[in-house]
Amino acid sequence: MILGHGGILDRFDSMIFTALQSFCNIFLDQINEKYLFWGSTGSIGTQTLDIVRINNDVEVVALSAHKNIDLLEKQIREFKPKVVAIWEEADAKILFR
């Protein structure tokens, strides 16, 4: 798991995204070469995904974002994660229409 988010929202994210991590651990049979990225659209998350692109030696199994659905959509198309989480339900409906 690689965290890419900071600030006041960490408290809220921890409640929401703990469920995401639990799902991945139980149902996706995580091993060392598979990663989930929290805050993949933030500065740390995008830089980390740049490294994943260069090395091409890990599988991205889950992505999450707070609000940037345009960038998250691009990341979904590129990395094809099995699980995606976004903060607002309305944004999820837009993203997966």
C-alpha positions as CSV (number, residue, x, y, z in Angstrom):
1,M,0.0,0.0,0.0
2,I,1.3,3.4,-0.9
3,L,-0.3,6.5,0.6
4,G,-0.3,9.6,-1.6
5,H,-2.6,11.9,0.4
6,G,-2.2,14.2,3.3
7,G,-3.9,16.8,5.3
8,I,-7.2,17.0,7.2
9,L,-8.9,14.4,5.0
10,D,-6.6,11.6,6.2
11,R,-9.1,11.0,9.1
12,F,-12.0,10.6,6.8
13,D,-10.0,8.7,4.2
14,S,-8.8,6.2,6.8
15,M,-12.4,5.2,7.5
16,I,-13.4,4.9,3.9
17,F,-10.3,3.4,2.4
18,T,-9.7,0.8,5.2
19,A,-12.6,-1.0,3.6
20,L,-10.8,-0.8,0.2
21,Q,-7.6,-2.3,1.6
22,S,-9.5,-5.0,3.4
23,F,-11.3,-6.0,0.2
24,C,-8.0,-6.1,-1.7
25,N,-6.4,-8.2,1.0
26,I,-9.2,-10.7,1.2
27,F,-10.3,-11.0,-2.4
28,L,-7.3,-10.0,-4.6
29,D,-4.7,-12.2,-2.9
30,Q,-2.2,-9.5,-2.6
31,I,1.5,-10.3,-2.9
32,N,4.5,-8.0,-3.0
33,E,4.3,-7.2,-6.7
34,K,0.7,-5.8,-6.4
35,Y,-0.1,-2.4,-5.0
36,L,-3.0,-0.2,-4.2
37,F,-2.6,3.6,-4.4
38,W,-4.5,5.9,-2.1
39,G,-4.6,9.4,-3.5
40,S,-3.4,8.4,-6.9
41,T,-4.3,11.8,-8.4
42,G,-2.3,13.8,-5.9
43,S,1.3,14.9,-6.3
44,I,2.8,12.0,-4.5
45,G,0.4,9.5,-6.1
46,T,1.1,10.7,-9.7
47,Q,4.9,10.7,-9.1
48,T,4.7,7.2,-7.7
49,L,2.7,6.0,-10.7
50,D,5.3,7.6,-13.0
51,I,7.9,5.3,-11.4
52,V,5.5,2.3,-11.9
53,R,5.3,3.3,-15.6
54,I,9.1,3.4,-15.9
55,N,9.8,0.2,-14.0
56,N,6.8,-1.8,-15.3
57,D,7.4,-4.4,-12.6
58,V,4.3,-4.1,-10.3
59,E,0.6,-4.5,-10.8
60,V,-1.7,-1.7,-9.7
61,V,-4.7,-3.5,-8.2
62,A,-6.5,-0.5,-6.7
63,L,-6.7,3.3,-7.1
64,S,-8.4,6.0,-5.1
65,A,-8.9,9.7,-5.4
66,H,-10.7,12.5,-3.6
67,K,-12.1,14.6,-6.4
68,N,-10.0,14.6,-9.6
69,I,-12.2,12.2,-11.7
70,D,-10.7,13.2,-15.0
71,L,-7.2,12.1,-14.0
72,L,-8.5,9.1,-12.2
73,E,-10.3,8.0,-15.4
74,K,-7.0,8.2,-17.3
75,Q,-5.3,6.2,-14.6
76,I,-8.0,3.6,-14.7
77,R,-7.7,3.2,-18.5
78,E,-3.9,2.9,-18.3
79,F,-3.4,0.7,-15.2
80,K,-6.7,-1.3,-15.3
81,P,-7.1,-1.7,-11.5
82,K,-9.6,-4.3,-10.2
83,V,-10.9,-1.8,-7.5
84,V,-11.4,2.0,-7.7
85,A,-12.7,4.3,-4.9
86,I,-13.6,7.9,-5.0
87,W,-14.9,10.1,-2.2
88,E,-18.2,11.4,-3.5
89,E,-20.9,9.0,-4.7
90,A,-22.0,11.6,-7.4
91,D,-18.4,11.5,-8.8
92,A,-18.5,7.7,-8.9
93,K,-21.7,7.9,-10.9
94,I,-20.1,10.3,-13.4
95,L,-17.0,8.2,-13.6
96,F,-18.7,4.9,-14.2
97,R,-21.5,6.0,-16.5
